[in-house]
Amino acid sequence: MRLTQGGLNMERDVLDEQRLEELAQRMDYSDTHPSLTKCTVPRLKRCVVGCLPVLYWLPRYSIWDYGMPDLISGISVGIMHLPQGMAYALLASLPPVFGLYTSLYPALVYFFFGTSRHISIGTFAVLSIMVGSVTERLAPDRNFLVMLNGTNLTEVNITARDSYRVQVAAATTVLGGLIQVVLGLVKFGFVGTYLSEPLVRAYTTAAAAHAVVAVIAQLFGLSTTRFSGPLSLVYTLVEVCSKLPQTHLPTLVVSGVSMVFLIAAKEINSAISAKLPVPIPVELITIVAATVISSYTHLNDNYTISVVGEIPSGLAAPRLPDASLFEEVMGDAFALAIVGYAISISLGKTFALKHGYKVDSNQELVALGLSNAVGGFFQCYAVCSSMSRSLIQESTGGKTQMAGMASAVIVLVTVLKLGPLFQELPKAVLAAIVFVNLKGMFKQYYDIITLWRSSKVDLVVWLVTWVSTLLFNLDMGLGASITFAVLTVIFRTQLPKYSVLGHVPGTELYLDMETHREVREVPGITIFHSSATVYFANADLYLEALKGKSGLDISKMIIYKRRQEAKQRRRDKRAERRAKREAKRQVRHCQTKTEVFSVEEAAGQWKEPGGGDGDREESLGDDQRGWCGRENGTVFVMPTTPRTPDDQCSWEYLKGSKDPDCATLGAVSELQDGDTTTLGSSSEDTLSRELDKVSMGSLGKWTWDIHSIILDLSTANFIDTVAIKTMRNIFHDFGEIDVTVYMAGCQMSVVEQLELGGFFSESITKGRLFATVHDAVLHCLGHQGTSTPSYEYSLVRDVHIYSSIEDTIWKTVYCFEQMNHVCKYVIAGDAVQHQTLRTLTEV
């Protein structure tokens, strides 16, 4: 019970330490604790423990709690290391013993520097294929042909070829490891996030196809040339197919029997795995049985079946890599570094999430880099975590990195003492092991069906990655795949979904009006939302979408407004000239008079009950019949019917035409010459609304259905200079048509970028920013309510009525008050200058 409690305390300490580390990453100690900027003992201790995680968990290791599970798990994984190490060495075009070396040294290094407790570091099919493509390219068979003694025949010097290939693989591995270490030290661990899961799965699926083509020649006992570069897979497959008639039947029989046994044993193992403490080591049993059978039947001598050959006992001395090869393998080393890290960190985070601990991405990059760099000095090739071995380590109860140490001991014993026993192992058996182990990768073709149902974009990424990796080889295919994946992100941010938000009644929520039926449009306010951030690639599209969703064509509306303002300025000048002429005539005829009378009296002067047009002309007199030619471009309001007891009447609007000698009835609200209309009103509210339209048009002001636009920028996590200029143009252009623009939901980083970009000014203040869309909506509604009282009034400019009293021409300005629905006439003589009218209209 005490030991169990110790194990629980270790787990608790691990979790507490991880929380402290996460908190330390979020806090700026240099600001809050100046003493921590100095080299203190606690700070040095944290740095050392961070670089060597083993110093943290090993002192707390409980042998009674974790010793036996780690030992069983390590033995199980170590047994898998032996066949996979030798088999995957064939994919790297290296002697099998170097696969055993690769299963030993990197695992020991990761024990000290790794943070994942369940991944198994060692050989992996994908990286083995990538290393094989490098060794085949730089050390092809044709470079090692030698003449046979006394003949013109040539043969490959296998010893010299393999020696040079080991140097190439080691140089590539060391360089790739150094790249990983540097990336980890500069905190570049997030680079693995650019390799999405569909991309990695498609890449490994295509790599499995390369592995099949690489071992298929050995399954049939054929001698083929492995090509490199673009379309190498196609060339190799064509050559294999062309040499199928030369198949070596004994080798094919051995391969077939091995594959049948492996597949059947693995299926049985999977069926009864729940009842077994550890899985059956099917692969180890296969290579032991094949070795025994080959030794007693002398398959190599009697049937010329290719075998592993000499496996030296003991460990090879460390050796410096050939630095002259670094320049030739730079691209391959970088691809190995990225792919190996992506596979390892994805598996590590999966197990960490399942078992409740944290994996440090940057430290994992350093640990993997050191495993490769140190392993390269001992003639190892590139390593990463193996999915099959990691699953075995986790399912057999492995708890810590001590399981990896146990598996390394198993490999070490094999290399030191048992290696020579496998010299008679047929290579066809190793090829069969590789082929059967790729079954899990071939199951990833089901991703096509899954992605078709879930995400078409991810499906396209999967297919492009698979095709490019098959056709362009592994290194170039990886580059093409990452480029395409990044382009999909750019396209998706460049073409986001734009929507107009509406209010959910009773809440502070604002949702897309096209997809939610319960939302309601806020009158006079357009809330514009983009599903992506605004930056240089979609800034113009953002502006066009805003115009389309708001229904306001800014360019046309600004042009229309300026035209109307120009027309109004011309009318003002003409009215001013008319006022001067009338003032001169008035001096000659009569004195200035001012009178106020009611609507009924004015209406009675214009039209008596039952009177016709002829009566009206007679009542106006000669002077009034001559006003048409003198008042061009002026609006006239006349009652056409007498006022009834229920306060109903109809009104006629006259407008001077372009011809100074005549005037016609016109629709004053549209200000169109030559139009005639009669507005009948059953109530004074309708009349007031119509006159309001008339007054706004006559004043040169135009109103739209939208008075405010709110830009929801909650999805924007950054904004660049191009987007800032676009936003400034939006504020300016919509302001030209009297539409106020606001921003809502801006993150603090976005606000800081706006400040640095010089976005704010006297016309665009921070008062346009709001924390939420709801706050902006309340401000818009309150702002409109403040500036517009409960009643509205409108002024009609240049509205004249002429009387025949004493041959005097009277000028009248109408002020309609909607509050009490009373229409009053204010009659001003010619002594009142036109400037007075302008002052009234500016109220």
Secondary structure, DSSP 8 states (H G I E B T S, - for coil): -HHHHHHHHHHHHHHHHHHHHHHHHHS-HHHH-GGGGS--HHHHHHHHHHH-THHHHSTT--IIIIIHHHHHHHHHHHHHHHHHHHHHHHHTTS-HHHHHHHHHHHHHHHHHH---SS--EE--HHHHHHHHHHHHHHS-GGGGEEE-TTSS-EEE-HHHHHHHHHHHHHHHHHHHHHHHHHHHHTT-GGGGGGS-HHHHHHHHHHHHHHHHHHHHHHHTT-------STTHHHHHHHHHHHTGGG--HHHHHHHHHHHHHHHHHHHHHHHSGGG-SS---HHHHHHHHHHHHHHHHTHHHHH---B-----SS--------GGGHHHHHHHHHHHHHHHHHHHHHHHHHHHHHHT----HHHHHHHHHHHHHHHHHTT----EE-HHHHHHHHHTT--STHHHHHHHHHHHHIIIIIGGGGTT-BHHHHHHHHHHHTHHHHGGGGHHHHHHHH-HHHHHHHHHHHHHHHHHHHHHHHHHHHHHHHHHHHHHHHS--EEEEEE-TTSS-EEETTT-TT-B--TTEEEEEESS---TTTHHHHHHHHHHHHT--HHHHHHHHHHHHHHHHHHHHHHHHHHHHHHHHHHHH-----EEE-HHHHHHHH--TT--HHHHHHHHHHHHHT-GGG-TT-EEEEESS---TTS-EEEEEEEE-SSTT-EEE--TTTT-TT---EEEESSHHHHHHHHHHHHHHHTT----S-SEEEEE-TT-S---HHHHHHHHHHHHHHHHTT-EEEEES--HHHHHHHHHTT---SSS-GGGEESSHHHHHHHHHHHHHHHS-SS-EEEETTBB----GGG---EEEEEEETTTTEEEEEEE-TTS-HHHHHHHHT-
